[in-house]
């Protein structure tokens, strides 16, 4: 036989096992079938009919969709009458931020994220005996399977029931996998129990159900397939609100058929599991399931007991040896700390102070993000040379605190939080498990490679200088990687980089993600956009729209960037950067209406923790929006990826000509006095410039401030006009805010131009005070 796809092997395994807890054929026959399907050998006679049925199911073309169920029954009578069901389980971690950002200490944040990543990417695949994991996880996988079999050993050990090909995807904190029908609840319970066993406090949820083979291809059926509402019913009822809420809002007959076909596919099955997932997470009963594990783990405390560092739970140990300072730990927080400390070499050996506690939990194997980054660089030698230069990788340390990252930018760091755009819309059109599997893998790989590419292009190992951190285990003169990756999972990214490279890194992440996804397009999944009508770039980009590339990928990323001091509380920074991400996604949704499918970025520079009292949207509305009498916005975010590149170029052009910094601040202070006053004063300053006049006109006025209908050759500098919202906006304030965080040239890891002390001195001299806002 030919070698079969992993999905075909997984379905064959489920059907050959049957509906019972014991397989309908001897387990050795199933193992022989599995090996034959993987290698192209001869399938045992006992299960040959089942394999042929799966072949028939897989051969159904994606564009095949019968007008009536009678036609389906006529074309596939064997599959129609198949009584063996296939199990499908969906699960993963919930309330991730609540768990990861519970502590303000970066090491515990790193550890919490690393522990969740290992469970999702290593432990759960180990349930299924996956062999293609990095070799360092061999011992970890053996321990996981031993734990699984110890906890789920009824009729058959659960690891014996599962094979690697059952997994559709296990990325982004979630898993979707087939399994024999009788073991759906066991597998769902095992997923939930693993998260609780390892983390103690992280919330998780898993659900499952069984389906007939034809439902894998044509969605949910009634108990009697003949009673299932089909096309004839839909054509009569598609205008009813409840039907439209389920199948969509078609404009014509073509869209009506397309919407019905998209819903009546594998997508309908995954939607059912998503609904069950939300029900169980909310505390509703599901027949046949354990009713306890869906509730959050509770660790009671007492007002007179000592609490751990997160102030959430009672401390169970106080450590004053081996750490920079005396620390109180609960059992949940000590696990986070231990995992966060694993980044040195991935060794399983716990520190001496932990061994003295006699706790039985062991952190196991963890591969740091830096090691994964180095593996990526080995596969891309030109990027390795660009990042390391003549430095030996073994001489570069992993940053232990945010101070080490901010040392590369004079005390300032940037939180980068990215999330995918158009993912939900694309998933709704996926009709087969093969496409689900490929889509998940492609997005996961593209996201990780885009981040690694951006870091390698813009950063270099940094030599610590003027370090003044009592908690630091590293000393001046040592080399560190100037970044901290909190998580890269699915289409989510949360990383911390030096402030002076934040916008460049963010832009490259967005551009590279789209480029990689386009390269992964093939006959199974095509991510390219087919332009059916001309696009007016002036409605999309404010910076030189004629030079912008058209959107080529159906999927993209929105990114929030928060530039702030390294001592900003991480829970506060996380909240603000989440708001910026939300703002960027709103911009992406708006631009999608004018055929822009690319990425967007919103950023803000936080000069002090008290600068924003409520949230970013209210701050901008109250402090940076004026009515005078025209509506003026004293900022221009969010930006498209093309506009971010233009913003960086505009700042670099001014820096190159030594544009007077004092005049940057003076022009900004005049913006809020009104449109005409700002234009007049800007003209006055430009005329009197002794240097930088040409660059200012070329890279600011002509690039950003030309009217939409530029027949008379005029411009609105320093303003731009948004014809949709009827508002004047300007990039000038944004340029001033990030002026010190854009480098003129690559100086191989040297410090940024503008230090904290220098910034404060300039702000005091120039009167950098925003009315009603504490600067």
C-alpha positions as CSV (number, residue, x, y, z in Angstrom):
1,X,0.0,0.0,0.0
2,X,1.0,3.6,-0.3
3,X,2.0,5.5,2.7
4,X,-1.1,7.2,4.2
5,X,-1.5,10.6,5.6
6,X,-1.5,11.0,9.4
7,X,-5.2,11.8,9.4
8,X,-6.0,8.7,7.5
9,X,-3.9,6.6,9.8
10,X,-5.6,8.1,12.9
11,X,-9.1,7.5,11.6
12,X,-8.2,3.9,10.6
13,X,-6.9,3.3,14.1
14,X,-10.2,4.5,15.7
15,X,-12.4,2.5,13.4
16,X,-10.2,-0.6,13.8
17,X,-10.4,-0.3,17.5
18,X,-14.2,-0.1,17.5
19,X,-16.7,1.3,19.9
20,X,-15.7,-0.7,23.0
21,X,-13.0,-0.2,25.6
22,X,-11.3,-3.4,24.3
23,X,-10.3,-3.5,20.6
24,X,-12.5,-5.6,18.2
25,X,-9.3,-7.1,16.8
26,X,-6.2,-8.2,18.7
27,X,-4.0,-5.3,19.6
28,X,-1.1,-6.9,17.6
29,X,-3.2,-6.7,14.5
30,X,-3.8,-3.0,15.1
31,X,-0.1,-2.4,15.6
32,X,0.7,-4.2,12.4
33,X,-1.9,-2.1,10.5
34,X,-0.5,1.0,12.0
35,X,3.1,0.2,10.9
36,X,1.9,-0.9,7.4
37,X,0.0,2.4,6.8
38,X,3.1,4.4,7.9
39,X,5.6,2.5,5.8
40,X,3.5,1.4,2.9
41,X,3.6,-2.3,3.9
42,X,0.8,-4.9,3.6
43,X,-2.2,-4.3,5.8
44,X,-3.5,-7.4,7.8
45,X,-6.5,-9.1,6.2
46,X,-8.7,-8.6,9.2
47,X,-8.7,-4.8,8.9
48,X,-8.3,-4.4,5.2
49,X,-12.0,-3.5,4.7
50,X,-11.7,-0.8,7.3
51,X,-8.7,0.7,5.6
52,X,-10.6,0.7,2.3
53,X,-13.5,2.6,3.9
54,X,-11.1,5.3,5.2
55,X,-9.6,5.5,1.7
56,X,-13.1,6.1,0.3
57,X,-13.6,8.8,2.9
58,X,-10.3,10.5,2.1
59,X,-11.0,10.4,-1.6
60,X,-14.1,12.5,-1.3
61,X,-13.1,15.7,-3.1
62,X,-13.5,18.9,-1.3
63,X,-15.7,20.4,-4.0
64,X,-18.0,17.4,-3.8
65,X,-21.3,18.3,-2.1
66,X,-24.5,16.4,-2.9
67,X,-27.7,18.3,-3.3
68,X,-29.6,15.7,-1.4
69,X,-28.8,13.1,1.3
70,X,-30.1,10.4,-1.0
71,X,-27.3,11.1,-3.4
72,X,-24.8,10.8,-0.5
73,X,-26.2,7.5,0.5
74,X,-26.1,6.3,-3.1
75,X,-22.5,7.3,-3.6
76,X,-21.1,6.1,-0.3
77,X,-23.4,3.3,1.0
78,X,-20.7,1.6,3.2
79,X,-19.8,4.8,5.0
80,X,-23.5,5.6,5.4
81,X,-24.1,2.4,7.2
82,X,-20.9,2.4,9.3
83,X,-21.8,2.1,13.0
84,X,-18.3,2.5,14.5
85,X,-17.7,6.0,15.9
86,X,-14.6,8.1,16.0
87,X,-13.7,10.1,19.1
88,X,-12.5,13.7,19.0
89,X,-11.2,15.6,22.0
90,X,-10.4,19.3,22.3
91,X,-8.8,20.9,25.4
92,X,-6.2,23.2,26.8
93,X,-5.4,25.8,29.4
94,X,-7.8,28.7,30.2
95,X,-7.3,32.0,31.9
96,X,-3.6,32.0,30.9
97,X,-2.8,35.6,31.8
98,X,-4.3,35.1,35.3
99,X,-1.8,32.3,35.9
100,X,1.3,33.7,34.0
101,X,1.2,37.2,35.3
102,X,0.1,36.4,38.8
103,X,3.6,37.4,40.0
104,X,5.4,40.6,39.4
105,X,8.8,38.7,39.2
106,X,10.0,38.1,35.7
107,X,11.5,34.7,36.6
108,X,8.2,33.4,37.9
109,X,6.4,34.8,34.8
110,X,9.0,33.1,32.6
111,X,8.5,29.9,34.6
112,X,4.7,29.9,34.4
113,X,4.8,30.4,30.7
114,X,7.5,27.7,30.2
115,X,5.6,25.2,32.3
116,X,2.4,25.7,30.2
117,X,4.4,25.5,27.0
118,X,6.0,22.2,28.1
119,X,2.7,20.6,29.0
120,X,1.1,21.6,25.6
121,X,4.1,20.9,23.4
122,X,5.8,18.0,25.2
123,X,3.6,16.3,27.8
124,X,0.4,16.1,25.9
125,X,2.1,14.8,22.7
126,X,3.9,12.3,24.9
127,X,0.4,10.8,25.7
128,X,0.3,9.8,22.1
129,X,3.8,8.4,21.9
130,X,5.1,11.2,19.6
131,X,8.7,10.5,18.6
132,X,9.7,13.6,16.7
133,X,10.3,15.8,19.8
134,X,13.8,17.1,20.5
135,X,16.0,14.3,21.9
136,X,16.5,16.1,25.3
137,X,12.8,15.3,26.0
138,X,13.2,11.5,25.9
139,X,13.4,11.1,29.6
140,X,10.5,13.6,30.2
141,X,8.3,11.7,27.7
142,X,8.9,8.4,29.5
143,X,8.0,10.0,32.8
144,X,4.8,11.4,31.4
145,X,3.7,8.1,29.9
146,X,4.4,6.4,33.2
147,X,2.3,9.0,35.0
148,X,-0.5,8.6,32.4
149,X,-0.6,4.8,32.7
150,X,-0.6,5.0,36.5
151,X,-3.6,7.3,36.6
152,X,-5.5,5.8,33.6
153,X,-5.2,2.1,33.6
154,X,-8.6,0.5,33.0
155,X,-8.9,-2.3,30.5
156,X,-5.9,-0.9,28.6
157,X,-3.2,1.6,29.7
158,X,-4.2,4.9,28.0
159,X,-0.8,5.3,26.3
160,X,-1.4,1.9,24.5
161,X,-4.7,3.2,23.1
162,X,-3.1,6.3,21.6
163,X,-0.8,6.8,18.6
164,X,1.0,9.9,17.2
165,X,-1.2,10.2,14.1
166,X,-4.3,10.8,16.2
167,X,-3.1,14.4,17.0
168,X,-4.5,17.0,14.6
169,X,-2.7,19.9,16.4
170,X,-1.1,20.6,19.8
171,X,0.0,24.2,19.7
172,X,-1.0,27.6,21.1
173,X,-2.1,26.1,24.4
174,X,-4.7,23.8,22.9
175,X,-4.9,20.3,21.6
176,X,-7.3,18.7,19.1
177,X,-7.0,14.9,18.6
178,X,-8.9,11.8,17.5
179,X,-9.1,8.8,19.8
180,X,-11.1,5.5,20.0
181,X,-14.7,6.3,20.9
182,X,-14.7,4.6,24.4
183,X,-11.7,6.6,25.6
184,X,-13.0,10.1,24.9
185,X,-13.7,10.9,28.5
186,X,-10.5,9.3,29.8
187,X,-8.4,11.4,27.4
188,X,-10.2,14.6,28.3
189,X,-9.8,13.9,32.0
190,X,-6.1,13.1,31.5
191,X,-5.5,16.5,29.8
192,X,-7.2,18.4,32.6
193,X,-5.4,16.4,35.3
194,X,-2.0,16.9,33.7
195,X,-2.3,20.7,33.9
196,X,-3.5,20.6,37.5
197,X,-0.8,18.0,38.5
198,X,2.0,20.1,37.2
199,X,0.8,23.7,37.9
200,X,-1.6,23.2,40.8
201,X,-3.4,26.5,40.1
202,X,-3.6,26.9,36.3
203,X,-7.2,26.5,34.9
204,X,-7.7,23.9,32.2
205,X,-10.6,22.3,30.4
206,X,-11.0,19.4,27.9
207,X,-14.1,18.0,26.2
208,X,-14.9,15.3,23.7
209,X,-17.5,13.5,21.7
210,X,-18.0,10.8,19.2
211,X,-18.9,11.1,15.5
212,X,-19.6,8.9,12.5
213,X,-17.0,8.7,9.7
214,X,-19.2,10.7,7.3
215,X,-19.6,13.5,9.9
216,X,-15.8,14.1,9.6
217,X,-16.5,15.2,6.0
218,X,-20.1,16.5,6.1
219,X,-20.6,17.9,9.6
220,X,-23.2,16.8,12.2
221,X,-26.0,14.4,11.3
222,X,-29.2,13.6,13.2
223,X,-29.5,10.1,14.8
224,X,-31.2,9.1,11.6
225,X,-29.1,10.6,8.9
226,X,-32.2,11.1,6.7
227,X,-33.6,13.6,9.2
228,X,-30.7,15.9,8.9
229,X,-31.7,19.4,7.5
230,X,-30.0,19.7,4.1
231,X,-29.8,22.0,1.1
232,X,-33.5,21.9,0.2
233,X,-34.4,22.8,3.8
234,X,-31.8,25.6,3.9
235,X,-32.9,27.2,0.7
236,X,-36.4,27.5,2.2
237,X,-35.3,28.9,5.6
238,X,-32.0,30.8,5.0
239,X,-33.7,34.2,5.6
240,X,-34.8,33.3,9.1
241,X,-32.6,35.1,11.7
242,X,-31.8,31.9,13.7
243,X,-30.7,30.2,10.5
244,X,-28.6,33.2,9.4
245,X,-26.9,33.3,12.8
246,X,-25.7,29.7,12.3
247,X,-25.0,29.6,8.5
248,X,-24.1,33.3,7.8
249,X,-25.7,36.1,5.9
250,X,-25.6,35.3,2.2
251,X,-26.0,38.1,-0.4
252,X,-26.8,35.8,-3.3
253,X,-27.3,32.1,-4.2
254,X,-23.5,31.5,-4.6
255,X,-22.7,32.8,-1.1
256,X,-25.7,30.8,0.2
257,X,-24.3,27.6,-1.1
258,X,-20.8,28.4,0.0
259,X,-21.9,29.3,3.5
260,X,-23.8,26.0,3.9
261,X,-20.9,24.0,2.6
262,X,-18.4,25.7,4.9
263,X,-20.6,25.0,7.9
264,X,-21.5,21.4,7.0
265,X,-18.0,20.1,7.2
266,X,-15.3,19.2,9.8
267,X,-15.7,22.8,10.9
268,X,-19.2,22.0,12.4
269,X,-17.7,19.3,14.6
270,X,-15.0,21.6,16.0
271,X,-17.6,24.2,16.6
272,X,-19.6,21.8,18.7
273,X,-16.6,21.0,20.7
274,X,-15.8,24.7,21.2
275,X,-19.4,25.1,22.6
276,X,-18.9,22.1,24.9
277,X,-15.6,23.6,26.0
278,X,-17.1,26.9,27.0
279,X,-20.0,25.1,28.8
280,X,-17.6,23.0,30.9
281,X,-15.3,25.9,31.6
282,X,-18.3,27.8,32.9
283,X,-19.1,25.0,35.3
284,X,-22.0,23.2,33.5
285,X,-22.3,19.4,33.9
286,X,-21.3,17.2,31.1
287,X,-22.7,13.6,31.3
288,X,-20.1,11.0,32.0
289,X,-17.4,13.5,33.1
290,X,-15.6,14.2,36.3
291,X,-17.5,17.2,37.8
292,X,-14.7,18.5,40.0
293,X,-11.7,19.3,37.8
294,X,-13.4,22.0,35.8
295,X,-13.4,24.3,38.8
296,X,-10.3,26.4,39.6
297,X,-7.9,24.9,42.1
298,X,-8.4,26.6,45.6
299,X,-5.7,27.0,48.1
300,X,-7.1,28.6,51.2
301,X,-5.1,31.2,53.2
302,X,-5.6,33.0,56.4
303,X,-5.2,36.7,57.3
304,X,-2.5,35.9,60.0
305,X,-0.4,33.6,57.9
306,X,2.6,34.6,55.8
307,X,1.8,34.7,52.1
308,X,3.9,34.1,49.0
309,X,5.3,36.8,46.7
310,X,2.0,37.0,44.7
311,X,0.1,37.6,47.9
312,X,-2.4,35.0,46.8
313,X,-1.6,31.8,48.8
314,X,-0.1,30.9,52.2
315,X,3.7,30.5,52.0
316,X,4.9,27.0,52.7
317,X,8.7,27.8,52.7
318,X,11.0,30.7,53.3
319,X,14.3,30.6,51.4
320,X,17.2,32.7,52.5
321,X,20.1,30.7,51.0
322,X,21.0,30.4,47.3
323,X,18.8,33.4,46.2
324,X,19.5,37.1,45.9
325,X,17.2,37.9,48.7
326,X,15.0,36.1,51.3
327,X,11.8,34.9,49.5
328,X,8.5,33.3,50.7
329,X,7.1,30.6,48.4
330,X,3.9,28.7,48.2
331,X,4.1,25.4,46.4
332,X,2.6,26.8,43.2
333,X,5.0,29.8,43.1
334,X,8.1,27.7,43.9
335,X,7.3,25.6,40.8
336,X,7.1,28.7,38.6
337,X,10.5,29.9,40.1
338,X,12.2,26.6,39.5
339,X,11.0,26.4,35.9
340,X,12.0,30.0,35.3
341,X,15.5,29.1,36.6
342,X,15.8,26.2,34.2
343,X,17.0,28.4,31.4
344,X,20.7,28.1,32.2
345,X,21.2,24.6,30.7
346,X,17.9,22.7,30.9
347,X,19.3,20.4,33.6
348,X,16.8,18.5,35.7
349,X,18.8,18.8,38.9
350,X,17.0,21.1,41.4
351,X,18.9,23.6,43.5
352,X,20.1,22.6,47.0
353,X,17.7,24.8,48.8
354,X,14.8,23.0,47.1
355,X,16.1,19.6,47.7
356,X,16.1,20.3,51.5
357,X,12.3,20.8,51.4
358,X,11.7,17.1,50.5
359,X,9.0,18.1,48.0
360,X,8.4,15.3,45.5
361,X,7.7,17.4,42.5
362,X,10.5,17.6,39.9
363,X,10.6,20.3,37.2
364,X,11.8,17.9,34.5
365,X,13.4,19.0,31.2
366,X,12.9,22.4,29.7
367,X,14.4,23.8,26.5
368,X,14.9,27.5,26.8
369,X,13.8,29.9,24.1
370,X,17.4,30.9,23.6
371,X,18.3,27.3,22.7
372,X,15.5,27.2,20.2
373,X,16.7,30.6,18.9
374,X,20.2,29.2,18.5
375,X,18.8,26.1,16.7
376,X,17.1,28.5,14.3
377,X,20.3,30.4,13.7
378,X,22.1,27.1,12.9
379,X,19.6,26.6,10.1
380,X,20.2,30.1,8.9
381,X,23.9,30.8,8.9
382,X,23.7,34.3,7.5
383,X,21.4,35.3,10.4
384,X,23.8,33.6,12.9
385,X,26.7,35.7,11.5
386,X,24.6,38.8,11.6
387,X,23.6,38.2,15.2
388,X,26.7,36.9,16.8
389,X,29.4,38.4,14.6
390,X,32.8,37.1,16.0
391,X,31.3,36.3,19.4
392,X,31.1,32.6,20.5
393,X,27.5,31.6,21.4
394,X,28.7,29.8,24.6
395,X,30.0,33.1,25.9
396,X,26.6,34.7,25.9
397,X,24.4,34.4,29.0
398,X,20.6,34.4,29.2
399,X,19.2,37.5,30.9
400,X,18.1,36.8,34.4
401,X,16.2,40.1,35.0
402,X,14.6,42.9,32.9
403,X,17.5,45.1,34.0
404,X,19.8,43.0,31.8
405,X,17.5,43.6,28.8
406,X,17.1,47.3,29.5
407,X,20.8,47.8,29.9
408,X,21.0,47.7,26.1
409,X,18.7,50.7,25.9
410,X,19.6,52.8,29.0
411,X,17.0,51.5,31.3
412,X,14.1,51.2,28.9
413,X,12.4,48.1,27.5
414,X,9.5,47.4,25.2
415,X,6.8,44.9,25.7
416,X,5.7,43.4,22.3
417,X,2.3,41.6,22.3
418,X,1.1,40.2,18.9
419,X,-1.9,38.2,17.9
420,X,-3.1,36.9,14.5
421,X,-5.7,38.7,12.3
422,X,-8.3,37.0,10.2
423,X,-7.7,33.6,11.9
424,X,-11.3,33.0,12.8
425,X,-12.6,33.9,9.4
426,X,-10.0,31.5,7.8
427,X,-10.8,28.7,10.2
428,X,-14.5,28.9,9.4
429,X,-13.7,27.9,5.8
430,X,-11.6,24.9,6.7
431,X,-13.5,21.8,5.8
432,X,-11.2,18.9,6.5
433,X,-9.0,17.8,9.4
434,X,-6.0,17.7,7.0
435,X,-6.3,21.5,6.5
436,X,-6.8,22.0,10.2
437,X,-3.5,20.1,10.9
438,X,-1.6,22.0,8.2
439,X,-3.0,25.4,9.2
440,X,-2.1,25.0,12.8
441,X,1.4,23.8,12.0
442,X,2.0,26.6,9.4
443,X,0.8,29.4,11.8
444,X,2.9,28.0,14.7
445,X,6.1,27.7,12.6
446,X,5.6,31.1,10.9
447,X,5.0,32.9,14.2
448,X,8.1,31.4,15.8
449,X,10.4,32.0,12.8
450,X,9.2,35.5,12.3
451,X,10.1,36.4,15.9
452,X,13.5,34.7,15.6
453,X,14.2,36.4,12.3
454,X,13.3,39.8,13.7
455,X,15.6,39.4,16.7
456,X,18.5,38.2,14.7
457,X,18.1,41.1,12.2
458,X,18.0,43.8,14.8
459,X,19.8,42.7,18.0
460,X,23.3,41.5,19.0
461,X,24.7,40.1,22.2
462,X,25.0,43.0,24.6
463,X,27.9,43.7,27.0
464,X,26.5,44.8,30.4
465,X,27.7,48.2,31.5
466,X,27.0,50.4,34.5
467,X,24.9,47.7,36.0
468,X,23.4,48.7,39.3
469,X,21.0,45.8,40.3
470,X,21.4,44.2,43.6
471,X,19.4,41.2,42.4
472,X,21.6,40.6,39.4
473,X,23.7,37.4,39.3
474,X,25.6,38.8,36.2
475,X,28.3,41.4,36.4
476,X,29.5,44.3,34.2
477,X,31.4,43.1,31.2
478,X,29.4,39.9,30.7
479,X,27.6,39.3,27.4
480,X,23.8,38.6,27.5
481,X,21.1,38.0,24.9
482,X,19.2,41.3,25.0
483,X,15.7,39.9,24.8
484,X,13.2,37.9,26.9
485,X,10.6,35.7,25.2
486,X,7.7,35.0,27.5
487,X,5.7,33.0,25.0
488,X,5.3,32.1,21.3
489,X,2.3,29.9,20.9
490,X,0.1,29.5,17.9
491,X,-0.5,33.0,16.6
492,X,0.4,34.7,20.0
493,X,3.6,36.4,20.8
494,X,4.7,38.1,24.1
495,X,8.3,39.2,24.2
496,X,10.4,41.9,25.8
497,X,13.2,43.7,23.9
498,X,15.3,46.8,24.3
499,X,13.3,49.9,23.6
500,X,15.6,51.2,21.0
501,X,14.8,48.4,18.6
502,X,11.1,47.8,19.5
503,X,9.5,49.3,16.4
504,X,11.9,47.7,13.9
505,X,11.5,44.3,15.5
506,X,7.7,44.6,15.5
507,X,7.6,45.6,11.9
508,X,9.7,42.7,10.8
509,X,7.7,40.2,12.8
510,X,4.5,41.4,11.0
511,X,6.1,41.4,7.5
512,X,8.0,38.1,8.0
513,X,4.9,36.3,9.3
514,X,3.0,37.1,6.1
515,X,6.0,36.3,3.9
516,X,6.5,32.8,5.5
517,X,2.7,32.0,5.3
518,X,2.7,32.8,1.6
519,X,5.7,30.5,1.1
520,X,3.8,27.7,2.8
521,X,0.9,27.9,0.4
522,X,0.2,24.8,-1.5
523,X,-2.6,22.7,-2.9
524,X,-3.9,21.8,0.6
525,X,-3.9,25.4,1.9
526,X,-3.5,28.6,0.0
527,X,-2.9,31.7,2.0
528,X,-2.5,34.1,-0.9
529,X,-5.0,36.8,-1.7
530,X,-6.6,36.9,-5.1
531,X,-7.3,40.5,-5.8
532,X,-10.6,40.8,-7.7
533,X,-10.9,44.6,-7.7
534,X,-8.5,47.6,-7.7
535,X,-7.4,48.8,-4.2
536,X,-7.2,52.5,-3.4
537,X,-4.0,52.7,-1.3
538,X,-4.7,56.3,-0.2
539,X,-7.6,54.9,1.9
540,X,-5.2,52.6,3.6
541,X,-1.8,54.2,4.1
542,X,-1.0,57.8,5.1
543,X,2.7,57.4,4.3
544,X,3.6,57.5,0.6
545,X,0.7,55.1,-0.4
546,X,1.9,54.8,-3.9
547,X,5.0,52.9,-2.7
548,X,3.2,50.5,-0.4
549,X,3.0,46.8,-1.4
550,X,-0.6,45.4,-1.8
551,X,-1.8,42.9,0.7
552,X,-0.7,39.4,-0.5
553,X,-1.6,37.2,2.5
554,X,-5.0,36.4,4.0
555,X,-3.5,36.2,7.4
556,X,-1.5,38.8,9.3
557,X,-0.7,40.1,12.8
558,X,-1.7,43.0,15.0
559,X,0.9,44.2,17.5
560,X,0.9,46.3,20.6
561,X,4.2,47.9,21.7
562,X,4.7,49.5,25.1
563,X,7.9,51.3,25.7
564,X,8.6,51.9,29.4
565,X,11.2,51.8,32.1
566,X,12.4,48.4,33.4
567,X,10.9,49.0,36.8
568,X,7.3,49.3,35.6
569,X,5.2,46.6,37.3
570,X,4.9,43.7,34.8
571,X,1.1,43.2,35.5
572,X,0.5,46.9,34.7
573,X,2.6,46.8,31.5
574,X,0.8,43.6,30.4
575,X,-2.5,45.3,30.8
576,X,-1.5,48.4,28.8
577,X,0.2,46.4,26.0
578,X,-3.0,44.3,25.8
579,X,-5.0,47.5,25.3
580,X,-2.6,48.6,22.5
581,X,-3.0,45.2,20.8
582,X,-6.8,45.6,20.9
583,X,-6.4,49.1,19.4
584,X,-4.2,47.7,16.6
585,X,-6.8,44.9,15.9
586,X,-9.6,47.5,15.6
587,X,-7.5,49.3,13.1
588,X,-7.0,46.1,11.1
589,X,-10.7,45.4,11.1
590,X,-11.4,48.9,9.8
591,X,-8.9,48.7,7.0
592,X,-10.1,45.2,6.0
593,X,-13.2,47.0,4.6
594,X,-10.9,48.8,2.1
595,X,-9.1,45.5,1.1
596,X,-6.1,45.8,3.4
597,X,-5.3,42.4,5.0
598,X,-1.9,43.2,6.4
599,X,-0.6,43.9,9.9
600,X,-1.1,46.9,12.2
601,X,0.9,48.3,15.1
602,X,-0.1,50.6,18.0
603,X,2.5,51.9,20.4
604,X,2.9,54.3,23.3
605,X,5.8,55.5,25.3
606,X,5.2,55.4,29.1
607,X,7.4,58.0,30.7
608,X,6.0,57.3,34.2
609,X,3.8,54.7,35.8
610,X,1.2,57.4,36.7
611,X,1.1,58.9,33.2
612,X,-2.1,56.9,32.3
613,X,-4.6,56.9,35.1
614,X,-7.4,54.8,33.5
615,X,-6.8,53.3,30.1
616,X,-5.1,54.2,26.9
617,X,-8.3,54.9,25.0
618,X,-9.6,57.3,27.6
619,X,-6.2,58.9,28.0
620,X,-6.1,59.6,24.2
621,X,-9.6,60.8,24.1
622,X,-9.3,63.2,27.0
623,X,-5.7,64.4,26.7
624,X,-4.8,64.0,23.1
625,X,-8.0,64.9,21.3
626,X,-9.1,68.5,20.9
627,X,-12.1,70.4,19.4
628,X,-10.9,73.7,18.1
629,X,-13.3,73.9,16.2
630,X,-12.0,71.1,13.9
631,X,-11.5,67.8,15.6
632,X,-7.7,67.3,16.2
633,X,-5.9,64.1,17.2
634,X,-2.5,64.9,18.6
635,X,-1.4,61.3,17.7
636,X,-1.6,59.0,14.7
637,X,-1.7,55.5,16.0
638,X,-2.4,52.7,15.2
639,X,-0.2,52.3,12.0
640,X,0.1,49.9,9.2
641,X,3.4,48.0,8.8
642,X,4.2,50.3,5.8
643,X,3.5,53.4,7.9
644,X,5.7,52.2,10.8
645,X,8.5,51.8,8.3
646,X,7.9,55.3,7.1
647,X,7.8,56.7,10.7
648,X,11.2,55.1,11.4
649,X,12.6,56.6,8.1
650,X,11.3,60.0,8.9
651,X,12.9,60.0,12.3
652,X,16.2,58.7,10.9
653,X,16.2,61.5,8.3
654,X,15.8,64.1,11.0
655,X,18.5,62.5,13.1
656,X,20.9,62.4,10.2
657,X,20.6,66.1,9.7
658,X,21.0,66.9,13.4
659,X,17.5,68.4,13.5
660,X,17.4,70.7,16.6
661,X,15.7,68.7,19.4
662,X,14.5,71.9,21.1
663,X,12.4,72.7,18.0
664,X,10.9,69.2,18.0
665,X,9.5,69.8,21.4
666,X,8.4,73.4,20.6
667,X,6.4,72.4,17.6
668,X,4.7,69.6,19.6
669,X,3.7,72.1,22.3
670,X,1.9,74.2,19.7
671,X,-0.2,71.4,18.2
672,X,-3.0,71.7,20.8
673,X,-3.5,75.4,20.1
674,X,-5.4,74.6,17.0
675,X,-5.0,73.6,13.4
676,X,-4.1,77.0,11.9
677,X,-1.9,78.1,14.7
678,X,0.1,74.8,14.5
679,X,0.4,75.1,10.7
680,X,1.6,78.8,10.9
681,X,4.1,78.1,13.6
682,X,5.4,75.0,11.8
683,X,5.9,77.0,8.7
684,X,7.7,79.7,10.7
685,X,10.1,77.2,12.2
686,X,10.8,75.4,8.9
687,X,11.6,78.7,7.1
688,X,14.1,79.6,9.9
689,X,15.9,76.3,9.9
690,X,19.6,76.5,9.1
691,X,19.9,72.7,8.7
692,X,17.6,69.9,7.9
693,X,15.1,72.0,5.9
694,X,15.2,69.8,2.8
695,X,15.0,66.5,4.7
696,X,12.1,67.8,6.8
697,X,10.1,68.6,3.6
698,X,11.0,65.4,1.9
699,X,10.6,62.9,4.7
700,X,7.8,64.6,6.6
701,X,5.7,67.0,4.6
702,X,5.8,65.3,1.2
703,X,5.7,61.8,2.7
704,X,2.9,62.3,5.2
705,X,1.1,65.6,4.9
706,X,-0.1,65.9,1.3
707,X,-3.8,66.4,0.9
708,X,-5.9,63.4,-0.3
709,X,-6.7,65.3,-3.5
710,X,-3.4,67.0,-4.2
711,X,-4.2,68.9,-7.4
712,X,-2.8,72.3,-6.2
713,X,0.4,70.9,-4.8
714,X,-0.3,72.0,-1.2
715,X,0.2,70.3,2.1
716,X,-1.3,70.4,5.6
717,X,1.9,70.0,7.6
718,X,2.1,69.1,10.4
719,X,-1.4,67.6,9.9
720,X,-3.0,64.8,8.0
721,X,-6.7,64.6,7.2
722,X,-8.8,61.4,7.7
723,X,-11.7,61.7,5.3
724,X,-13.7,58.9,7.0
725,X,-13.6,60.2,10.5
726,X,-13.4,63.9,9.5
727,X,-10.5,64.5,11.8
728,X,-7.0,66.1,11.6
729,X,-4.2,64.0,13.0
730,X,-0.4,64.2,13.2
731,X,2.6,61.9,13.7
732,X,4.6,64.7,15.2
733,X,3.9,63.8,18.8
734,X,4.6,60.1,18.1
735,X,7.9,61.1,16.5
736,X,8.9,63.1,19.5
737,X,8.0,60.3,21.9
738,X,10.1,57.7,20.2
739,X,12.9,60.0,18.8
740,X,15.3,58.7,21.4
741,X,14.4,55.1,20.8
742,X,15.3,55.0,17.0
743,X,18.9,54.4,16.3
744,X,20.7,56.1,13.4
745,X,22.8,53.1,12.5
746,X,23.6,49.6,13.6
747,X,26.2,49.9,16.3
748,X,26.5,46.2,17.2
749,X,24.8,46.1,20.5
750,X,25.9,49.5,21.8
751,X,23.5,51.5,24.0
752,X,20.7,53.6,22.7
753,X,21.3,57.3,22.2
754,X,19.0,58.7,24.9
755,X,19.4,57.7,28.5
756,X,17.0,58.3,31.4
757,X,18.9,61.1,32.9
758,X,19.4,62.9,29.6
759,X,15.7,62.6,28.8
760,X,14.7,64.0,32.2
761,X,17.0,66.9,31.7
762,X,15.6,67.7,28.3
763,X,12.0,67.4,29.5
764,X,12.7,69.8,32.3
765,X,14.4,72.3,30.0
766,X,11.7,72.2,27.3
767,X,8.7,72.1,29.7
768,X,7.5,68.7,28.5
769,X,4.2,68.8,30.4
770,X,0.9,67.6,28.9
771,X,-2.1,69.5,30.3
772,X,-3.9,67.3,32.8
773,X,-1.4,64.5,32.6
774,X,1.5,63.7,34.9
775,X,4.7,63.4,32.8
